[in-house]
């Protein structure tokens, strides 16, 4: 059975087609979002209990809100969107998985210099929904990894790194 989504302000919906990107209209259960040339309808999610999750040690597996594993390795294999290799000595435990905060910045691998997370999201054409749902891995409140997207180059392991930690999203 398909559940109905009720919006009552029809003129607002018509206006949304011509509105600027980021404009939203709310019903009791859903949001209609203008994202560039598209309208995106999504269900209002129940908030996850807590907005921060800690990883206490370098040998831990976190199953919620994401399935993340950490383990020591001897060699660096090519990183992917789901796997990064970091210098364990540059990390301060506990690590934290959290959502974005005002003023967040990082040093994206493959790019020069520092970048505000909000600018990174804009450059990567994140929708408002994508921005709200993006998880970050941090060490001492510094971004280590925009999980599944881009690592901070200052934490990445190199050929001379002695303690390599593989962090993987399964």
N, C-alpha and C positions, 0 to 999 in steps of 0.2 A: 504494500500500500504506500503510495506517494503522499507525503505530508505537504500541505500547502504552506507557502511562505507569504505572509500578509504584509504588504506595505499600503498605507492609506493615503499618503501624500503624493498623489499621481503627478501633480505639476512638478514637484521636486524630482521625480524620476525622469520626466521628460527633460527638465533642465540639466540633469546630470549628464546627458549625452553630450552637451556642449560645454560642460563645466571643465575647470582645470583639473589636471591629474591630482589625485589624492582626496578629492571630495568624496564624502560618504553619506549614505542614507541608512538608517537603522530601522529594523522591525524588532519585535520581541525576541526573535530567534536568529535573525540573519542580518548581515551587512551587505549592502550593494556599494561597491567601490569603483570609482572611475580611475583606471590605470592606463594612462596614455590613450591608446585608441580602443580600449576594451572596457567593458563593464564586467566586474568579477563579483559573483555572488558567493558568499561563504557563511557558514554557520558560526555563530558566536560560540567560541570554545569555552568550556568550563576551565577556569584558571587551574593550573597545576599547583598542587600543594607546595608552596615555597617557590622562590624564584632563583634559588642558588643551591648547587649540589657540590659537595666537596669530595675530592679524591685525596685520601690521606697518605698513601704510599705509592712507590713506583712499581708495585706489583699488583695493583688493584684492577678489578673489573667493575665498572659502573653499568648497571642495567637500565637505569631510569634517570633522566628523561631520554637519554640516548644509550646505546650499547657501546661503551668505550672500553678498550683494554690497553693496558700499559705493560710493557715487558722490556727487559734489557736484551740487547742484541750485540753481536760482534761486528757486523758490517751494515753499511747503509745500502739499501736497495732503493731504486727510484721511488720517490714520493708520488702519491696519487692524491686525488681529492679526499679519499677516505683514510689515508695513511701518511703520517709525517714522522721524521726521525729528528729528535732533538738532543741537545747536549744536556744531560741530566744535571750537570754541575751548575747550569744557568737557571735551573728551576728552583723555586721555593715552595715546599709542600706546607699545607695542603694546596692542591690545585683546585680551581673553582670552575664549574660550568655554570654560566649565567647568560642572561640576555644583555642587550646593549645598555649603556649608561650615557648620559650627557657628557660630552668631552672625551669619549673613548678615542684612542688613536693607536696605530701600530705601524710597523715597518714592513710592508708587504714584500714577500719573497718575489724576486724577479723585477722589482721596481726600485727606483732610487728614492731615498728619503722617507720621511714620515708622512702618514696620511690619516686624516680624521676618518673614523669609521663611517660617519654620515656621508662623507664625500665618496668613500669607497662604495657604499650602497648606491649612491646616485650614479656613479660611473658604471657600475655593474648593472644598472637598470633594475634594481630591486623594486618590487611593488611595496606598498605600505604593509601588506600582509606578510610578504617575505621578510621585511625588516623586523617586524614584531616576532616572527617565528625563528629567527636566526640565533643559534646558540654559539657561545664563545667559550673557549678554554683559556683561562687566565692563571697567571702565577704572580702573586703579590700585586694583584689588580692590573697587571700588564697583559695585554692580549698575546697569547702564544699561537692561537689558531682560531680563525673564523671557520668553525668546524664544517668540514666538507667543501671548503672553498679555497682559502689561502692562509698559509702560515706566516708568522712574523719571522723575518730572516735572522734577527738577532738571537733567536733560540735554536735555530737549526743546527744539526750536527754536520761536521765537515770531516774530511779524510783524517785529520789529526785529533779528532775528538776521542777521548779515552772511554767515557761512559755514555754510550748511545742508548737512548730510550726510544722505543718504537711506540707510537700512540696511534691506535687504529679505531675507526668507527666501523662496527660490524653491521 
